[in-house]
Amino acid sequence: MNDLYLRACRGQPVERTPLWLMRQAGRSLPEYRELRDRFGFGTLLRTPELAARVTLQPVDRLGVDAAILFCDILVPAEALGLRVEFQPGPVLDRALRTTADVESLRRRAPEEAVPYVFETIRLLRRELDGRVPLIGFAASPFTLAAYLIEGRGSKGFEAWRALVHGEPATAHRLLETLAALTADYLVAQVRAGAQAVQLFDTWAGLLDEAGYREFDLRYVRTIFERLAPERVPRVYFALDAAHVLEDLRDCGADVVGVDWRIGLGEAARRLGGGRVLQGNLDPAVLLAPPPVIERRAAEVLEQAAGLPGHVFNLGHGVLPDTPLEHLLALVEAVGRHSRRGRS
Amino acid sequence: MNDLYLRACRGQPVERTPLWLMRQAGRSLPEYRELRDRFGFGTLLRTPELAARVTLQPVDRLGVDAAILFCDILVPAEALGLRVEFQPGPVLDRALRTTADVESLRRRAPEEAVPYVFETIRLLRRELDGRVPLIGFAASPFTLAAYLIEGRGSKGFEAWRALVHGEPATAHRLLETLAALTADYLVAQVRAGAQAVQLFDTWAGLLDEAGYREFDLRYVRTIFERLAPERVPRVYFALDAAHVLEDLRDCGADVVGVDWRIGLGEAARRLGGGRVLQGNLDPAVLLAPPPVIERRAAEVLEQAAGLPGHVFNLGHGVLPDTPLEHLLALVEAVGRHSRRGRS
């Protein structure tokens, strides 16, 4: 029974710093590549037995201290009547482009629209049997909207940014719909068994500070407020958010994930202190040899020394070409150095 | 004779705020699309008569207050014996991957390796005949290295980041070579007639603060120090640099370009004041209708009110789908509002 992650999120004492890695289930693991090549990404995440297997792979292989549901941030769009395919990046059957498109959206209960997500969670809780906690997740409304308006991933998300600046009322209408959907989706994940939830805000850096407050942060808060009665740790990770760190004081999360660009000490200062932080080794460091990984991981732990709580993670997802042995070296180094720090 | 841009760069009084736009020569202009479709991007930039024509198009059509050489940041790589093609993004004939690759680089004088660049500048100075100043440019060594190691553009530049973290001595050797090359290249541009120079650091955001100081900023300084005797304004634009703004105090530039993420007032405060700034309207605002463009441009001008000098620009390049009429509306609005601000 390893509850280090949950205790760290709550600012409670831990014997060593818990670790998990964004995109820990992925192509660094040969057993993942085998399943993906056999079934395809879409089938993996829509089939509870397979999604659960993939979720468990890094727990078994790497010894991380938390499992995170294997899924995709676009999945809840299916509760709006959109269809998501993976080629392998997510592509929607249609992009929302007009005010009429946005107004025509009808919201179904996530449990009905994407029942496989919750079935996967229930299955995982049985299979994990308390071994490590299970994290559920979703995208922030701003980040999800970027994909819904473009219809797929994009370098600059111009269509979405044009809507935000040119038709803010339509943008807000979409964001309200997505905030309500996302709150429902995460509450349902918790009720199915997720023991913590993380909101991923990958595209926060598209906005300037005023835009971030108006089109992003307020919807993040709404969701975390809806989650408060569920009494699970709420984690917010905004990529490329160095320009809005002060604003994150009001994000409503218990834990804030920090990307690799800012040291955890500086982040804590700008966030106002008293906050549990998650992060933030540069994922590119995992491309370097193990001695470099160990040294840089130790530096992150040192920077985290004064925090009320720290969950070790990367500053963004595991990069596709990261060697498995480097992931193992990281887990080992964080375990060793964080025990030493406390002795 | 419009020298507003040069005076603003030097912190001298101006009647109105000068404006130019990163990527102002580009597909928003039908006359550019026509030339590009007829000749192809590579031929355009390697043929002085054509490169000069493209450079002048936004001056004629938009009425901007500066011309910037039409070229590509990878062009100086040809002085290292690499061959650049455009498909249409730049692609090198080989990527540098090993220490031996880096050590084998021989540096030729830019005037010999890429004479067309300097011929274009000389031609432009004659054709401009003082109408507006001509800006030369190059990439920062860190940003140029990212392309040389990958061999082309990339989403995450993993090979380059792996080298930086895993083989820092080789990375520094490459960066030293590129800093010397870039200084030669910019000095030669000035001697051919460029009246200001801008270093573009598009990938500064790949680095954390310590990495930025070690692998990026010091080489930027080296280049600007080499340029000091040339007595032209030196401009530094680092994209996604909110996490290192304090460090930019030491960048050695006369003018600092700021991306759209941070307000100019906040940027000035973090840069220590007393600095001429360039920027920083969100380029996505130009996708919105003209009244929005006018309001947001006026806000940028207001934020710039207390600066010792301000060059209006976008916070990054003109986005590909920006309508021509929106560019014209911006130029008109900045002219009108900045005159009003001074009356």
HADDOCK unambig.tbl for C-alpha pairs under 7 A between the chains (distance, minus, plus):
assign (segid A and resid 158 and name CA) (segid B and resid 284 and name CA) 6.66 0.50 0.50
assign (segid A and resid 161 and name CA) (segid B and resid 284 and name CA) 5.77 0.50 0.50
assign (segid A and resid 162 and name CA) (segid B and resid 284 and name CA) 5.91 0.50 0.50
assign (segid A and resid 162 and name CA) (segid B and resid 285 and name CA) 6.82 0.50 0.50
assign (segid A and resid 162 and name CA) (segid B and resid 287 and name CA) 5.11 0.50 0.50
assign (segid A and resid 162 and name CA) (segid B and resid 288 and name CA) 5.68 0.50 0.50
assign (segid A and resid 165 and name CA) (segid B and resid 285 and name CA) 5.77 0.50 0.50
assign (segid A and resid 165 and name CA) (segid B and resid 288 and name CA) 5.72 0.50 0.50
assign (segid A and resid 166 and name CA) (segid B and resid 288 and name CA) 4.15 0.50 0.50
assign (segid A and resid 166 and name CA) (segid B and resid 289 and name CA) 6.14 0.50 0.50
assign (segid A and resid 207 and name CA) (segid B and resid 261 and name CA) 6.31 0.50 0.50
assign (segid A and resid 208 and name CA) (segid B and resid 260 and name CA) 6.07 0.50 0.50
assign (segid A and resid 208 and name CA) (segid B and resid 261 and name CA) 3.98 0.50 0.50
assign (segid A and resid 208 and name CA) (segid B and resid 262 and name CA) 6.12 0.50 0.50
assign (segid A and resid 209 and name CA) (segid B and resid 261 and name CA) 6.33 0.50 0.50
assign (segid A and resid 209 and name CA) (segid B and resid 262 and name CA) 6.55 0.50 0.50
assign (segid A and resid 242 and name CA) (segid B and resid 242 and name CA) 5.84 0.50 0.50
assign (segid A and resid 242 and name CA) (segid B and resid 243 and name CA) 5.48 0.50 0.50
assign (segid A and resid 243 and name CA) (segid B and resid 242 and name CA) 5.48 0.50 0.50
assign (segid A and resid 243 and name CA) (segid B and resid 261 and name CA) 6.53 0.50 0.50
assign (segid A and resid 243 and name CA) (segid B and resid 262 and name CA) 6.29 0.50 0.50
assign (segid A and resid 260 and name CA) (segid B and resid 208 and name CA) 6.09 0.50 0.50
assign (segid A and resid 261 and name CA) (segid B and resid 207 and name CA) 6.32 0.50 0.50
assign (segid A and resid 261 and name CA) (segid B and resid 208 and name CA) 3.99 0.50 0.50
assign (segid A and resid 261 and name CA) (segid B and resid 209 and name CA) 6.33 0.50 0.50
assign (segid A and resid 261 and name CA) (segid B and resid 243 and name CA) 6.52 0.50 0.50
assign (segid A and resid 262 and name CA) (segid B and resid 208 and name CA) 6.13 0.50 0.50
assign (segid A and resid 262 and name CA) (segid B and resid 209 and name CA) 6.54 0.50 0.50
assign (segid A and resid 262 and name CA) (segid B and resid 243 and name CA) 6.27 0.50 0.50
assign (segid A and resid 284 and name CA) (segid B and resid 158 and name CA) 6.67 0.50 0.50
assign (segid A and resid 284 and name CA) (segid B and resid 161 and name CA) 5.79 0.50 0.50
assign (segid A and resid 284 and name CA) (segid B and resid 162 and name CA) 5.94 0.50 0.50
assign (segid A and resid 285 and name CA) (segid B and resid 162 and name CA) 6.84 0.50 0.50
assign (segid A and resid 285 and name CA) (segid B and resid 165 and name CA) 5.79 0.50 0.50
assign (segid A and resid 287 and name CA) (segid B and resid 162 and name CA) 5.12 0.50 0.50
assign (segid A and resid 288 and name CA) (segid B and resid 162 and name CA) 5.70 0.50 0.50
assign (segid A and resid 288 and name CA) (segid B and resid 165 and name CA) 5.73 0.50 0.50
assign (segid A and resid 288 and name CA) (segid B and resid 166 and name CA) 4.16 0.50 0.50
assign (segid A and resid 289 and name CA) (segid B and resid 166 and name CA) 6.16 0.50 0.50
